[in-house]
């Protein structure tokens, strides 16, 4: 068993939320602590550049599947087109 002292405004918010959602104050506090600890664990994990952008990769695909193998040809074509003017 643990007791927690809350300032008046936080206690009022807890009471109001508990009544509105019909959830016990104990459940709200337990869920909040679990959420807080999970968030801290996620923040403490090393994130790679890939992890930071993985939801963006491939999102705006060109539809061309050979870009990595034909880049030299495409580059030459763009240079030639620019110089043709």
C-alpha angles and dihedrals in degrees: 000000000000133000125208129200114219128188115248098259093049091048090050091051091049092050093048094047091047092053095043095049095033091232124136118253089237091056092049092051093046092048091046092052092048091050091048094049093047090051091050091049091051092049092049093054115095109256120206125212087253091056091052094054105025094111089057099048112105092002094119100033120175092217091237111121098189102059094116093053100041100041094110092053092047091048092052091049092053092048092048092048091050093048093046091070 
